Amino acid sequence: MENQLLPCPFCGGKPVVKKIGNEYMRKRTVQIRCPECRIERRDSTLKPGWDWVEAIAIKNWNQRPEAKVYKKHYHEFLKERYDKQ
């Protein structure tokens, strides 16, 4: 699964990778963007080479919270909100 992008965590759309910069620029940026909902994330580096920053950007995009943890927090949030009323 290395270097494979997961679908957008918000809408399920297929993300697009764009490299910003070139061999003559010191800073290199990788942008991963969902064209459906327009959410994006950028990772940049001053290190030479695209492979390293692209791997970091993909790793960061693919991070997802565990569903059980999210559900737990969401239910606690609802309970706190509606118990106060």
C-alpha positions, 0 to 999 in steps of 0.5 A, a space after each residue: 500500500 506504499 505510495 498509494 493514496 486513500 480516497 478523500 476522507 471527507 467525500 471519498 473522491 480520488 485525490 490528485 498529486 501536484 509537485 510545486 517547484 523544480 530542480 532549480 528551486 531549493 524548496 519543493 512542495 507536494 500538494 495532494 488535493 481532492 477535486 470533488 470537495 477541494 480539501 488539500 494538504 501540502 508538505 514542503 521540504 528544503 531537502 533535495 529530491 522529490 521522492 522523500 517529500 512525496 512519500 511523506 505527503 502520501 503518508 500524511 494524507 493516508 492517516 485516518 483516525 480509528 473509527 471506534 475512537 471517533 465514534 466514542 468521542 462523537 457520542 460523548 460530544 452529543 451526550 455532553 451537548 444534550 445533557 446540558 439542555 
